[in-house]
Amino acid sequence: MKITYAKQAVKAIGGMDRKTKQRMKIAIESLPQGDVKPLKGASGSFRLRVGDWRVLFSYPTAGEILIEKIQPRGQVYKGV
């Protein structure tokens, strides 16, 4: 599966410490496995839980995953 990152997601990963980056990379590369749930009210969007972090993603086309947002749990759902 091809994984594409939005600009906001790349910026969030760049600000993380090395340990968190590694956890995030492993979790994203193992999609669609993991703690994944569909978002209520946002058809076609899903969330992946990685500790206290949330990764919002979607499937824009078959065989592609778009990582839209990566933020701490309390902030990620605002504006969705």
N, C-alpha and C positions, 0 to 999 in steps of 0.2 A: 504494500500500500504506500502511496506517495503522501508525504506529510508536508503541508505548506503552513508557514507561520505568518500571521498578520504582524504589521509593524509594532503594534502595542505589545504583542506577546514576546517578540524579540527583545524589546526594551526591558521588559520585566525579567526575562532570563538573564540579561546582561547585568542586572543589579543584584543578583543573588550570590550567596557565597558558594564555594566550590562543592560542598557536600549537598546542598539543596539542588544545585544544577544537575549533579549526577543522579539524584533521586528523580528529578523531573524528567530527565532524558530517558531513563529506564522506563518510567511509567508511560511516557508518551509513545515510545517505540513499541510498547507492548499492547497498544490500543488495537482492537476494542476490548481487550481483557482488562480487568481491574475493577475498581469501584466506580462504575459508570451508571448514570441515571439520566433519563430524559428530563429536560427542563419543562416545568409546567408553564403554559402560556406562551412558550416560544417554540413553535412547531419546527422540528428538524434540528433543534439544538440539544446538546448533551453536556453533561459536566463529568469531569474526572476528579476524584478526590485524591490528593497527595499530601497526607498529613494535614496541616492547617491551610494548605494552598488549594485552590480550585482552578481547573483548566476547563474553559468553555470551548467547545469545538462543534463542528458540523461536518456533514458529508455533502459538499457542493456537487460532486459528480461521483459516479461509480469508481471505486478504487482510489479515491482521494480524501484526505482528512484535512480540514482547515482549522488550525489552532487560532482561535479568535482572541481570547483573553486569558491571562494568567495573573491572578491576584490572591491576596489573603481572603479567607472565608467571609469575613464581615463586609468586604468592599466589592466583591466580584458581582454580586447580583443587583447592585444599584444601576438602574438605567437599562436593564435587560427587557 
